């Protein structure tokens, strides 16, 4: 069945690529995907699919019921939003909105799920129901959280939910996945040290110097990774900005300095450890130097944790298309974050990577870069993967 799916979808390739390139030319940030959501709803309705709009503000859900008896229900999810990155691809369909582009392939994800909708609407010989979930605002603007808060899984109950993301650093025609933690939790910290400030040239002895404290703090952060996080665990702490003082007042010691950064982890215990130790170091160093510290730790997206059974289903769906050798079931941990994690906290499921590399070495420009462009040649395989997941889950007795 699966080879015939790919052959069928290849006949639609020009139409699907045109949809993808149209979405690419009109990128929209998270919770602003008015045009994209309307396009999705229009395409689904043209296929005769039941459509619900406005889930979590701009989410769209299409529902397809199989013709064979079966009560099992699954969800297939794609994301729709773009990024604040200026495009440098030079493509004829490059972004028409200055400073915005589809630099993560969500235009391709949306298109592949629309292709699956087309195929499944014409081939309903499965036992159960498929909900096609088109999510806004994956890139840090809370789309998954908004859809869940709007009753996504109460209004559209599922027994399992699946996600798919392109990976341009592995060759086209391959897939990659792993059980358990797969992508990192993404958190931010903001630490402000407050002292008296003073004249750095004439009377530094009369001041409390926050520059010294922040310098020790930035260096001490890496002791959390090197001495507090167990060697068999993985975590990342990085400083993104240090702000304080004025470049035109080099002889003035600032009264405040702020350090901001990101924390990445894969388990709740390590996440808790990072938050606790950042606070302890900041307050401890501040006390040692006679200043104070205000510490904020903002938890963002949790780790994406694939469920064992659904990971097996996803891997089997991919193997049915490309064979065992082209499916890596021990993919390396990814330090990027993905808010599909929130859906996996609500329902069992799995998040799969599909290879998108098409350069001489099997790779392409990476995600979140001005030169990235989704590989349209993988659209038929992505569509077939979704259909194969449905086949694995809802083939019936």
C-alpha positions as CSV (number, residue, x, y, z in Angstrom):
1,X,0.0,0.0,0.0
2,X,2.7,2.5,1.0
3,X,4.6,2.4,-2.3
4,X,1.3,3.1,-4.1
5,X,0.7,6.1,-1.7
6,X,4.0,7.6,-2.7
7,X,3.3,7.1,-6.4
8,X,-0.1,8.7,-6.1
9,X,1.1,11.7,-4.1
10,X,4.0,12.2,-6.6
11,X,1.3,13.0,-9.2
12,X,0.2,15.8,-6.9
13,X,3.7,17.1,-6.3
14,X,3.4,20.3,-8.4
15,X,0.1,21.3,-6.7
16,X,1.5,20.6,-3.2
17,X,4.7,22.4,-3.9
18,X,2.7,25.4,-5.1
19,X,0.8,25.4,-1.8
20,X,4.0,25.1,0.2
21,X,5.7,27.9,-1.8
22,X,2.6,30.1,-1.4
23,X,2.7,29.7,2.4
24,X,6.4,30.3,2.3
25,X,5.9,33.6,0.4
26,X,3.4,34.8,3.0
27,X,5.0,34.0,6.4
28,X,3.1,34.9,9.6
29,X,4.3,34.9,13.2
30,X,2.7,32.8,15.9
31,X,-0.8,33.8,16.8
32,X,-0.9,35.9,13.6
33,X,-1.4,33.1,11.1
34,X,-4.7,34.4,9.8
35,X,-4.0,33.8,6.1
36,X,-2.4,30.4,6.7
37,X,-5.2,29.1,8.9
38,X,-7.8,30.3,6.3
39,X,-5.9,28.6,3.5
40,X,-5.7,25.3,5.5
41,X,-9.5,25.5,6.3
42,X,-10.3,26.2,2.7
43,X,-8.2,23.3,1.4
44,X,-9.7,20.9,3.9
45,X,-13.3,22.0,3.1
46,X,-12.6,21.6,-0.6
47,X,-11.8,17.9,0.2
48,X,-15.1,17.5,2.0
49,X,-13.5,17.2,5.4
50,X,-15.2,18.3,8.6
51,X,-13.4,21.5,9.8
52,X,-13.2,23.3,13.1
53,X,-11.5,26.7,13.1
54,X,-10.4,29.0,15.9
55,X,-9.1,26.3,18.3
56,X,-6.8,28.1,20.6
57,X,-7.4,31.3,18.5
58,X,-6.1,30.2,15.2
59,X,-5.7,26.4,15.3
60,X,-7.6,24.4,12.7
61,X,-8.7,20.8,13.2
62,X,-9.9,18.6,10.3
63,X,-11.7,15.3,11.1
64,X,-11.8,12.2,8.8
65,X,-13.8,9.1,9.8
66,X,-12.9,5.7,8.4
67,X,-15.4,3.6,6.6
68,X,-14.6,0.5,8.6
69,X,-15.9,0.0,12.2
70,X,-13.4,1.0,14.8
71,X,-13.4,3.3,17.9
72,X,-9.7,4.2,18.0
73,X,-8.8,7.9,17.3
74,X,-5.5,9.4,16.5
75,X,-4.2,13.0,16.0
76,X,-1.7,14.1,13.4
77,X,-0.2,17.5,14.1
78,X,1.6,20.1,11.9
79,X,2.7,23.7,12.8
80,X,2.0,26.8,10.8
81,X,4.1,29.8,12.1
82,X,7.2,31.5,10.8
83,X,10.1,33.3,12.4
84,X,11.6,36.8,12.7
85,X,14.5,36.1,10.4
86,X,15.3,38.0,7.2
87,X,15.3,35.6,4.2
88,X,18.4,35.2,2.0
89,X,17.4,32.3,-0.2
90,X,16.9,34.3,-3.4
91,X,14.0,32.0,-4.3
92,X,11.2,33.3,-6.6
93,X,8.8,32.5,-3.8
94,X,10.9,34.2,-1.1
95,X,9.1,35.9,1.7
96,X,7.1,39.0,0.8
97,X,7.2,40.2,4.4
98,X,10.5,41.9,5.3
99,X,12.2,40.4,8.3
100,X,9.9,37.3,8.4
101,X,10.5,33.9,6.8
102,X,9.7,30.2,7.1
103,X,13.1,29.3,8.4
104,X,12.0,26.1,10.2
105,X,10.0,24.3,7.5
106,X,6.5,24.8,9.0
107,X,5.3,25.7,5.6
108,X,6.4,22.1,4.5
109,X,4.9,20.5,7.6
110,X,1.5,22.2,6.9
111,X,1.7,21.1,3.3
112,X,2.5,17.5,4.0
113,X,-0.4,17.2,6.4
114,X,-2.7,18.8,3.8
115,X,-1.4,16.2,1.3
116,X,-2.3,13.5,3.8
117,X,-5.7,15.0,4.2
118,X,-6.2,14.7,0.5
119,X,-5.2,11.1,0.4
120,X,-7.1,10.0,3.4
121,X,-10.3,11.8,2.3
122,X,-10.1,9.7,-0.9
123,X,-9.0,6.4,0.8
124,X,-11.1,6.0,4.0
125,X,-10.6,2.3,4.3
126,X,-9.4,2.4,7.9
127,X,-11.0,1.6,11.2
128,X,-11.4,4.7,13.4
129,X,-11.0,8.5,13.2
130,X,-8.1,10.8,12.3
131,X,-8.0,14.4,13.6
132,X,-5.7,16.6,11.6
133,X,-4.3,19.2,14.0
134,X,-2.9,22.4,12.4
135,X,-1.3,24.3,15.2
136,X,-0.4,28.0,15.4
137,X,2.6,29.5,17.3
138,X,5.0,26.7,17.8
139,X,8.0,29.1,18.0
140,X,7.6,30.2,21.5
141,X,4.3,31.9,21.4
142,X,2.2,29.3,23.1
143,X,0.2,27.6,20.3
144,X,0.1,24.1,21.7
145,X,-0.7,25.5,25.2
146,X,-3.5,27.6,23.7
147,X,-5.1,24.8,21.8
148,X,-5.0,22.5,24.9
149,X,-6.5,25.2,27.1
150,X,-9.2,25.6,24.5
151,X,-10.2,21.9,25.0
152,X,-8.3,20.3,22.1
153,X,-8.3,16.8,23.5
154,X,-11.7,17.1,25.1
155,X,-13.3,18.4,21.9
156,X,-11.2,16.0,19.7
157,X,-10.3,13.1,21.9
158,X,-7.4,11.0,20.7
159,X,-5.8,7.7,21.9
160,X,-2.5,8.9,20.5
161,X,-1.0,11.9,18.9
162,X,1.9,12.2,16.4
163,X,4.2,15.0,15.2
164,X,6.6,15.2,12.2
165,X,9.5,17.7,11.7
166,X,11.9,18.1,8.8
167,X,15.6,17.7,9.6
168,X,17.9,19.2,6.9
169,X,21.1,17.8,8.5
170,X,20.2,14.2,7.6
171,X,19.6,12.9,4.0
172,X,16.3,13.0,2.3
173,X,14.7,9.5,2.3
174,X,15.6,8.9,5.9
175,X,13.9,9.2,9.3
176,X,15.1,9.6,12.9
177,X,13.5,9.1,16.3
178,X,14.2,7.9,19.8
179,X,12.2,6.7,22.8
180,X,12.0,8.8,25.9
181,X,13.4,12.3,26.0
182,X,14.1,13.5,22.5
183,X,14.2,17.3,22.6
184,X,15.1,19.6,25.5
185,X,13.1,21.7,27.9
186,X,13.7,25.4,27.2
187,X,13.9,27.8,30.1
188,X,15.2,31.3,30.6
189,X,16.8,33.0,33.6
190,X,17.2,36.7,34.4
191,X,19.5,37.7,37.3
192,X,19.9,41.4,38.3
193,X,22.6,42.3,40.8
194,X,22.1,45.5,42.7
195,X,24.7,47.6,44.5
196,X,25.5,51.2,45.2
197,X,27.6,51.9,42.1
198,X,30.3,54.5,42.4
199,X,33.3,56.3,40.9
200,X,35.5,53.6,39.5
201,X,38.6,55.7,39.2
202,X,38.7,57.7,42.4
203,X,36.6,56.0,45.1
204,X,36.0,52.3,44.1
205,X,36.5,51.4,47.8
206,X,33.4,53.3,48.7
207,X,31.2,51.3,46.3
208,X,29.7,47.8,46.0
209,X,30.8,46.6,42.6
210,X,28.2,44.6,40.7
211,X,30.6,44.0,37.8
212,X,32.8,41.8,39.9
213,X,29.7,39.8,41.1
214,X,28.3,39.2,37.6
215,X,31.7,38.1,36.3
216,X,32.0,35.5,39.0
217,X,28.4,34.5,38.4
218,X,28.9,33.9,34.7
219,X,31.9,31.7,35.3
220,X,30.2,29.9,38.2
221,X,27.3,28.9,36.0
222,X,29.4,26.3,34.3
223,X,30.2,24.6,37.7
224,X,26.5,23.7,37.7
225,X,27.1,21.7,34.5
226,X,30.5,20.4,35.5
227,X,29.9,19.6,39.2
228,X,26.1,19.5,40.0
229,X,24.6,17.8,36.9
230,X,25.5,14.0,37.0
231,X,28.0,13.1,34.2
232,X,25.5,10.7,32.7
233,X,22.9,13.4,32.3
234,X,22.8,16.3,29.8
235,X,22.1,20.0,30.3
236,X,23.1,23.3,28.8
237,X,23.5,26.7,30.4
238,X,24.4,29.7,28.2
239,X,24.5,33.4,28.9
240,X,22.8,35.5,26.2
241,X,23.2,39.1,27.4
242,X,25.0,41.1,30.1
243,X,23.6,44.6,30.5
244,X,24.7,47.5,32.8
245,X,26.5,50.8,32.8
246,X,27.1,53.2,30.0
247,X,29.7,53.1,27.2
248,X,30.2,56.8,27.5
249,X,30.8,56.7,31.3
250,X,33.7,54.3,31.6
251,X,34.7,55.6,35.0
252,X,31.3,55.0,36.6
253,X,30.7,51.7,38.3
254,X,27.1,50.7,37.6
255,X,24.6,50.2,40.4
256,X,22.8,47.4,38.6
257,X,23.8,44.6,36.1
258,X,21.5,42.1,34.5
259,X,22.6,38.7,33.2
260,X,20.1,36.7,31.0
261,X,20.5,33.2,29.5
262,X,18.9,29.9,28.6
263,X,18.8,26.6,30.4
264,X,18.2,23.3,28.5
265,X,17.5,19.9,30.2
266,X,15.7,16.6,29.6
267,X,14.3,15.5,32.9
268,X,12.3,17.2,35.6
269,X,14.9,16.5,38.2
270,X,17.7,18.2,36.2
271,X,15.4,21.1,35.4
272,X,14.7,21.6,39.1
273,X,18.4,21.4,39.8
274,X,19.3,24.1,37.3
275,X,16.7,26.4,38.7
276,X,17.7,25.9,42.3
277,X,21.5,26.2,41.7
278,X,21.2,29.3,39.5
279,X,19.3,31.0,42.4
280,X,21.8,29.7,45.0
281,X,24.8,30.9,43.1
282,X,23.3,34.3,42.4
283,X,22.2,35.0,46.0
284,X,25.4,33.5,47.5
285,X,27.8,35.6,45.4
286,X,25.7,38.7,46.0
287,X,25.9,38.2,49.7
288,X,29.6,37.6,49.5
289,X,30.2,41.0,47.8
290,X,27.6,43.0,49.7
291,X,25.1,43.4,47.0
292,X,21.6,41.9,46.3
293,X,20.3,39.7,43.6
294,X,16.9,39.4,42.0
295,X,16.5,36.0,40.3
296,X,13.7,35.1,37.8
297,X,13.6,31.6,36.3
298,X,11.0,31.3,33.5
299,X,10.0,27.8,32.5
300,X,9.1,27.5,28.9
301,X,8.5,24.4,26.8
302,X,9.1,21.1,28.7
303,X,11.2,18.3,27.3
304,X,9.7,16.4,24.4
305,X,9.3,12.8,25.7
306,X,8.3,10.1,23.2
307,X,6.2,7.2,24.5
308,X,7.6,3.8,23.9
309,X,4.6,2.2,22.2
310,X,3.9,5.1,19.9
311,X,7.6,5.4,19.0
312,X,7.5,1.8,17.8
313,X,4.4,2.6,15.7
314,X,6.1,5.7,14.2
315,X,9.2,3.7,13.4
316,X,7.2,0.9,11.8
317,X,5.3,3.4,9.7
318,X,8.6,4.8,8.5
319,X,10.2,1.4,7.9
320,X,7.2,0.4,5.7
321,X,8.3,3.2,3.4
322,X,12.1,3.3,3.3
323,X,13.2,0.0,5.0
324,X,15.1,-0.6,8.2
325,X,18.4,0.9,7.2
326,X,16.9,4.3,6.6
327,X,15.2,4.6,10.0
328,X,17.4,5.6,12.9
329,X,15.7,4.7,16.2
330,X,18.5,6.0,18.3
331,X,18.6,9.6,17.2
332,X,20.9,11.8,19.2
333,X,19.3,14.1,21.8
334,X,18.3,17.4,20.3
335,X,18.9,20.5,22.4
336,X,16.3,22.4,20.5
337,X,12.8,22.6,22.1
338,X,9.4,21.8,20.6
339,X,6.0,22.6,22.1
340,X,4.5,19.4,20.8
341,X,5.9,18.3,24.2
342,X,2.8,19.7,25.8
343,X,0.6,17.5,23.7
344,X,2.7,14.5,24.7
345,X,2.1,15.4,28.3
346,X,-1.6,15.1,27.7
347,X,-1.7,12.0,25.4
348,X,0.7,9.2,24.4
349,X,2.5,9.8,21.1
350,X,5.7,10.3,19.3
351,X,7.7,13.0,17.4
352,X,9.5,11.9,14.2
353,X,12.2,13.6,12.2
354,X,12.1,13.3,8.4
355,X,15.4,13.9,6.5
356,X,15.4,16.9,4.3
357,X,19.0,17.2,3.2
358,X,19.5,17.5,-0.5
359,X,23.0,18.9,-0.9
360,X,26.1,17.0,-2.1
361,X,26.8,15.7,1.4
362,X,23.2,14.8,2.1
363,X,22.5,18.0,4.2
364,X,21.1,21.4,3.5
365,X,21.1,24.8,5.1
366,X,20.1,24.3,8.7
367,X,16.9,25.4,10.5
368,X,16.5,28.9,11.8
369,X,19.0,30.3,9.2
370,X,18.4,32.9,6.5
371,X,19.3,30.4,3.8
372,X,17.0,27.6,4.8
373,X,14.4,26.4,2.4
374,X,12.2,23.4,2.8
375,X,13.0,20.5,0.4
376,X,9.8,20.1,-1.7
377,X,11.1,16.8,-3.0
378,X,10.3,15.1,0.4
379,X,6.6,16.2,0.4
380,X,5.4,12.8,-1.1
381,X,7.4,10.8,1.5
382,X,6.1,13.0,4.3
383,X,2.5,12.5,3.1
384,X,3.1,8.8,2.8
385,X,4.5,8.7,6.4
386,X,1.3,10.2,7.7
387,X,-0.8,7.7,5.8
388,X,1.5,4.9,7.0
389,X,0.9,6.0,10.6
390,X,-2.8,5.8,10.0
391,X,-2.3,2.3,8.5
392,X,-0.3,1.2,11.5
393,X,-2.8,2.6,14.1
394,X,-6.2,2.1,12.4
395,X,-5.8,-0.9,10.1
396,X,-8.3,-2.8,12.3
397,X,-8.4,-6.5,13.2
